[in-house]
Amino acid sequence: MLWHFLRYLVSITEPTFYKRIQAKNVRQFVDVKGPVILAMNHPNAFTDPICFTYVAYPVRTYYLARGDAFKPGLISRMLENIGIVPIYRIQDGGKEGLKKNDETYKRVNELLKQKNAKIMVFAEGLCIQERRLRPLKKGVARMVFGAQEYLGDTELTVVPVGLNYSNPNKFRSTLFYNVGEPIRVSGFMELYAQNPARANNAFLQELEPRMKKLITHINDKQFDKPVGYIEQLVKKDWIREKGLNPKDLEHDYQITSKIVDLVNQLSESETERLKTWQNKASHYFNELKQKGLRDWLLNPNNKNTVNKTSLVLRILGLITGYLLYVPALVSNYLPYKLTEQLTKKLVKRNVEFYSSIAIGLGTFVFLIWYVLLILISWSLLPNIGYALLIAFLSMCFGWFGLHFYFYKLKTLGMWRFLKNRSGFANLESERAALMTEWKALCSECSRS
C-alpha cells in the first residue's frame, strides 16, 4: 500500500524535475511472467530506481540499496515495505557487514520465488555520474546463480538496462531507460555446475557488452566535454535531417550514440586534432555563457524562427502570459524556492544525490504547502469545494508557470541576440569554423 501511495505521490514531482522520462521495451522484457533481475548502471543515486518505478508501473519493483542506511526500527521497516533490500559493501561495514549479505541474498531469492519479483541490481557496485559503464562487480554473477539454484526449474532472466540522462542534476533535463533483450540464466547453469568461477566470468562477459550498448559510453573521460559540445551544435539538426522526432528520447538516443561513436573513433585516430577542436569549442561556449546566449540562437538552420517577427510574437505572448504567470508565482514560488535552497544546503559535494533529494523534498514540501492552502482557504470560504478548487487552480498555474519561465528565458535570449546581432558576428564566424572543422573530422572517420 505504501509503495503504491508513494509512486503516485512522486509521479507529480518526477515529471516536473525532468522534462521527459521515457523507457524502451519495459512491457516486452520487464512486465512479463516470472522472476527478473534488472542489471543497471547507476549514475544518479535514488533517482535511478524511483524513476524506473514511475515508468514501469504497475510492475512491482524492488531494488538493493546501501545497508548502512538501514537503522534498526521504523526507518528500516519502512524502507523494506517500499521495496528496498539492504546490500552491504566492505567499505560500509567491513567483513562483518559482508556477512549480512547472506540474509540479503536469501531475501532476494524469496522475493523472486514467491512474488515473481522484478529486482533492480546496480551492476557497477557504485554510484558515479559518468557517461560510461564501469567494470561490473562479481557479486552480481554470484547473486544471479545463487538465485537460479534456489528457483530450481523456474526460469530466471537477467534484463540489462542502460540509464541515459541528458544531465542528471539539471532541472528540466531528460532520462531515457534503454531496456535490452533478456539473458536466460539457465544457459549458464551447466558450466556453473562444473566450474562456478568460469561461469561467473562467462556471465559477466555476456552482460557487460550488452549493458555498454544501451548507454552512451565514452571511452576516454577527457573527451566527455567534446560530446556535450557536439550535442549542442548538431544534435537537433541531425534529428531533423533523419526525419526523427526530437521529443522522442529513443530517437534522441540514436543520434547521441552516433555522436559518441564518432568521438570514440576520433579519440583513437585523430587525438590531437580532437583536442584542438575541443579547446576551440570550449572558448566558443564560454563566450556564449558570458554574453548570456545559447548556441541555438546562432545556428543558421534556425534563421526562420530567430528573427524580429518571431521576437515580436514571443513578446506579445509574454505580455499575455504574465496574466497567469503572476498567480503562478504567488501560489508556488515559496515551496519551490524552499525546496531549492534546502537541496543546495544538504547536497554540497555528493552531486549524485542532488536530484534524489530535490525530488524527495519537493514531493513533501509541495504536499504540505497544498494541504495548508486548502485548510486556510476552507477557513475563509463557505465550503471545502471552493478550497479544493483553489488548490487545483494553484497546481495548474504552477504547471503553466514552469513552462512559461523557460519561454521567457528563450525570449530574453532572442532579444539580447537580435538587438546587437552585428556585435556577435565574431561568434557566428567562430561557430561556422567549428562546424567546418567538425565536418572535416567526420570525413576522416568515414575514410578510416
N, C-alpha and C positions, 0 to 999 in steps of 0.2 A: 504493500500500500504506500509506504513512504517513498519507495523508488518511483512509482508512477506519479505521485504528487510532485516530487522534485523535478521530474522530467518535464512536466507541464509548466512548472514554475520557471525553469531556466530556458524553456522554449521561447520566452519573450525576450530575454536578455541576450541569448546567444546570437540570434539574427540581428540584434541591434549592434553588438560589438563587431561582428563580422558581416560584411556586406553580402556575401554569399557563402553558403556551406552546401557542398554537394558531394554525393558519393556515387561511384560506379559499381555495378554488379552486386549490390547488397542483397537484393531479392533473389538473385540467381545463385550466389555462393554462400551467403550467410543465413538468410531466412529459409533454412532447409531442415528437414527432419534429421535427427541425430546430433551427436556432440561435435562441437567445432572449437578449435583453438585458433585464435586470430593473432598472427605474428606481425607486430607493427614496429615501425621506427618510432622514436619518441622525442620530438623536438620541443614540446610545449606543456610539460607538467600535466596537471589535471584536466586541462582543456582538451587534450587528445582523446581520452576516453569519454568525457562528458559530451563533447560534440558528436562523437560517433553514436552514442546512445540516442542523441537527438535525431540523427538522420536514419538510424536503423529501426527506431521504434515502430511497432510494438515488440520487436525481438528483445527478449530479456538478456541483457549482457552483464557480465561480471569482469572485474579486472584486478590485477595484482598491483599493490602499492607498497611503498617502503614500510616495513614493520615498526620502525621507531615512532610512527605516528599513532600506533595502536596502544594507547594508555589504558590500563585496566579501568573498567567502569562503563559509564553511559556512552562516552565517545566511541569506545571500541565496539560496543553493541550496535550503535547507530551506523558506524561505517560498514560493519558486516551486513546489516539489514539492507543497505542500499547497494550491496553487491561488490564491496571492496574486500579482497582477501590479502592478508599481510604476507609479504615476502621479505626475507632478511638477507642483508649483504654483510660481508665480513667487516667492511668499514663502518657499518652501523652498530653491530652488536658483537663483533668478534666471533670466535669459534662457537661460543655458547649461543649466539644469535642464529648461526647457521643450523644448529641442531633443531631449532624451532621450525625449520623449513619442512621437516618430516610431517608436521601437522598441516602445513600449508599444502603439500602435495596430496595428503590424504583428503583435505577439504576440496581441492580441485577435482580429484578423482570422483568423489561423492557427487559433486555438482554435475559433472559430465555424465555420470551413470544414471542418477535419479531424475535429473531435470533436462537431460539433453542440452546442457548449457552451452552458451557461446562465451568463451573466456578470452579476454584480451591479454596478451603477453607482450611486453616491450622487449624485443629480442636483443637489443643492443645492451641492455642492462643498466643504462644511464640515460639521463635527460640532458640533451645539449642542442642548442639551436645552430645546426649546421645543415647546409644543403648537400648532404652526402650521407651514405649509410656507413655506420661504423661497424667493426667486426662483431659478429654475433656471439653471444655467450653460450658456452657448452651446456649450461644448466637448462637451456630451452630444450635441447635434444633429450636430456635425461628426463625432464618433465613429460615430454611427449611420449617417449617409450614406456615410462612408468604408467602413464595413463592408459595407453593401449593394452598393456598387460592386465591392468585392473579391469578394463572393459571387456576383455575376452573376445567374444565373437562380434561384439558391436563395433562397427567401423568408425574410427576416429579420423577426421580430416583436419589438416592444418591449412588455413587460408592466409596467404601473405597479403598485407595491406600497406600501402605507401601513403604517408601523410604529406601533403604538399601545401604549405602556406605561402601566400604572396609576401607576407611579413607578419610573423606570429604575434608581435606585440602592438602592431599598428591598428588603431581604431578604424573600422570600415575596410579592413583588408579581406582576403578570401581564404577559404580552406577547402581542399579537394581530397577526398578519400578515394584512392585508386585501389580497388579490390581485385586481386588476381585470382587465377584458377587454383583450386584446392590441390593439396598434396595428400594422397592416401597413405597413411602411416603403415597400413598392412603390407605394403610393398617392400618395406624395410625390415619386417619382423623376422624373416628367415635369417638374414645377416645378423640381426641383433641377437638371436638365439646362439649363433656361433661365436660372435665377437662384438660385444656391446660397444667397445671403443671405436671400432671401424664403422659400426652402424651410426654412431653419433656423428662422426666426421662426414660420412656419406650424406646423412640427412641435412647437415648444415651446408654442405657443398651444393645441395639441391635448393635449399631455401634461400641462401644469401643472394645468388644472382637473380632469383625471381623477385625478391624484395627490391633489389637495386633497379630493376627495370620499371618499377612502379613509382619511383621518385626522381626528382631532378638531382642526379648525382654528379656533382662537380669534382673531378678527380683531384685537382690541386687547389688547396684552400686559397692560395694567393690570387686566384682568378675568380673568386666569388664576386668581386665588385664589377669586373667587366660583364659578367652575365646580367647583373642588375642594370647596368648602363644600356646594354643592348636591348634588354626587355623594354626599357622606356623609349628607346629610339625607334624600334622596328616592330615590336610585337603586334600592336593593334593594326598596323598596316598589313603585316603578313596574314593576320587572321582574316582581314577583309579580302585580300588577294586570293586566298584559298576558298572563299565563299563560306567561311565558318561563322558561327555565332559568337560574338565577343562576350556575351553573358553566360555562355555555356562553359563551365570550368573544365570539362573534358577537352573541349576544343582549345581552350587557353593552355591546358597542359601539353597538348600535342605540339603547339608552337614553342612553348618553353623548352620542351625536350629537344626540339630541333636546334634551338639556340645553344643549349648545354652541350649537345653533341658536337657542334661546330667549335665551341670554345675548348672542349676536351681535345679535339684533334689539333687545333692551333697551338695549344699549350705544349704539345709534343713536337710539332713540325715547324712552328713559327713562334717560338717562345719569346724572343727578343722583340719582334715586331708587335706581338700581342701586348707585351709590357709597355712598349712605346705608345701604342694606341690607348691603353688603359690610362696612362698619365695624361694624355691629351683629353680624354673623356672626363677624367676627374676634374681637370681645370674647367672644362665647359660646364659641368653640373654645379661646381662650386660658384661659378659666375652667375648661373641661373638663380641659385639659392640667395646670393647676396642681393640680387635685384628683385627678389620676390616673384620670380617667374617659374613656369613649368615648361617642359620640353614640348608638350603638345601645341603650345602657342606658336612655336617657331617651325613646326612641321609643315612643309609646303603642301602636303596632302590634306591639310585641314583648312586651306585658304577659303573654302566655301562656307565654313562655319566661323572662322576667326576674321571678322570684318566689321565695319561700322554699323551695317544694317543689323547684323546679329546682336551686336552690343546694345543697340537701341532697344531691340525687342527684349533682351535679357533685363535691361534696366526697368522697362515697363513691368516685367514680371516681378522684379524685386519690389517695386513700389506696391504692386497689388498684393504680393505675398506677405508683406510686413503686417497686413491686417490680421493674418493668422499667426505670424511668427512671434509677435509681441505676446499674445496669450500663451503661446508655447513656452516662451522664456519664463514668464511669470509662474506658470504652473509646473515647470520641470527643471529649471536651472539649478535650484538649490540641491535636490538629490543627486543630479548629475555631477555638480562641482564637488559635493561631499564625497561621492564615490571616487572621483578622480584624485582628489587630494589624499584621501586615506590610502588609496592604492599606491601612490607615489611614496608615501611615508613608510608603508610596510615593505615595499619592494625597492630596495636600494641597489643591491648587487645581483641578486638572483633573478635575472631578467626572464628566465624560463617560467617564473611564476606570475609574471605581470598580468597576462590575460586571464589566468585562472582566478586570481584574486579580484580583478576588476569585474569579471562576470559574476563571481560569488557575492561580492559586496553589493554590486549593482542590483542583483536579484532581490536581496533582502532590504536594502535601503529604499528602493522604489516601492517594494511591497508595504513597508511600514509607512512610507510617505502617502501612498494612496489610501491606506486604511485610515490614517489621520485625516486626510482630506474628506473622506466620506463621513467620518464622525463629526468633524467641525461643520460640514455642510448640513448634515442631518440636524444638528442642534440649532441651526439658523433658519431652516426651511420647514415647510409643513409636513413633509413625509420623506421616507428614505428613498423613494423613487427619484426625486429631484437630486438627492445627494449622489446616487449611483450614476445618474446621467452626467453630473458634473465631473465625476471621476473618469467616466468613459470618454467624455469630450477632452479632458485633460490628456488622456493617453493618445487620442487621435491628434491633438495639437502637437504633442511631443514627437510623434512619428513624422508629422509634416515638418516640424522644426528641424529634425535631424537631417532630412533630405534638403531642406531649404538652406541650411547652413552651408553645405558644400556647394550648392548652386550659387550662393552669394560669393563664396571664395573664388569660384571659377570666373564669375562675372567681374569681380575686382581685379583678378589677374589679367583678364582680357582687356580691361580698361587701362591698366598700367602699361600693357604692351602696345596697344594701339595709339595711346596719346603721345608716345615717344618712339614710334616704330623705327624711325630713321636712326635713333640713338642706339638701337640694338642690331644694327647692320653687321657689326663685327661678330656678334654672337651667331647670327644666321649664317655668316660665312664659315665660322668655326664648326657649326653643325654640319654644313654641307661638306666640309673637308673630312670630318669624322665619318660621314656616310660613304664618301668616296673610298676612303681607306678601308672601311669595313667591307665594302663590296669587293675590293681587291683581295682582302684576306680570305673571303668566302670563295673567291675564284681559285685561290691557291689550294683550298681544301678540296674542291671538286676535281682538281687536276691530280692531286696526290692519291 
